[in-house]
Amino acid sequence: MADHTPSHLSRRRFLQGLLLGVPAFLAAPRSLFASRRLNDLSLTFLSTVVPLSRRSAWADYRAQSAKLKIAASFSRITVHHSGALILRDTARGNVIDDLNSVLDAHTRIRYGDIGYHFVVDYAGRVWEGRSLSYEGAHVSGENEGNIGVMLLGNFEKQKPSDRQVDTLATVVDLLRGHFDIPARRVYGHRDIGASVCPGRFLYPHVVALKSKKQRTTLA
C-alpha cells in the first residue's frame, strides 16, 4: 500500500494541457514548483549551520513522485529513532549503509521514498532524506504539515550521543525559525502515534525542546 494517496493532475487540468499542446507536467499546480523552491532554500540555509549531506551523497534510489503528496506547508516537527538495531556507526560508509537499510525497508512496504525528511547519525551529521517538497511518511494519519527528523539508533536500548542531541536541537531550532513553528508543535512520535518511538533515552531531550525558545531565523 502506498504511503500517501497519489497526487494527480485533475482531469480537467490534464485535458486543458493536452488541448493547448502543453506537456502534462507543465500543467501541474504551481505548488509543486513552489515547494521545490522552498526545499532548496531550506537546505541551503541548513547547510550553512550544520554538516548536511544531500540526498545524492548516499542514495541512488529515485523517489517515486506518483506515490508522494506535495507539501503545502509545514506547521509541526516530529522526532523519531530508527529503532530495531543499536547503531553507533560514525564512519561515513557505514552510515550510508544504515541509511539505505532504512530506505530499503520503506520501499519494501511500497512507500514512494524514505519516510523521514532528515536523519541525524551518531556522529551528529545531518543527512537529507525525503525532499521537503513532499509530505513525509513517519506518523500514520499525522503526516500533513509534519517534518520528520529521525536519529539513527535504538534509544530504548542505547543513549543518543551528545553530538546527536546537540545537532537535533540545532536542526529543530532552524526548522522552527524557517517555518515559524512554535515549540509546543515539536513532538516525539509517541506523542501523536501509538509507539514507544523515539525511545526512553531520547524522548526527554524532545520534551526539553518543547520549552526551548527559538533562536535562529532564516536570513
Order of alpha helices (4+ residues) and beta strands (2+ residues): alpha-alpha-beta-beta-alpha-beta-beta-beta-alpha-beta-alpha-alpha
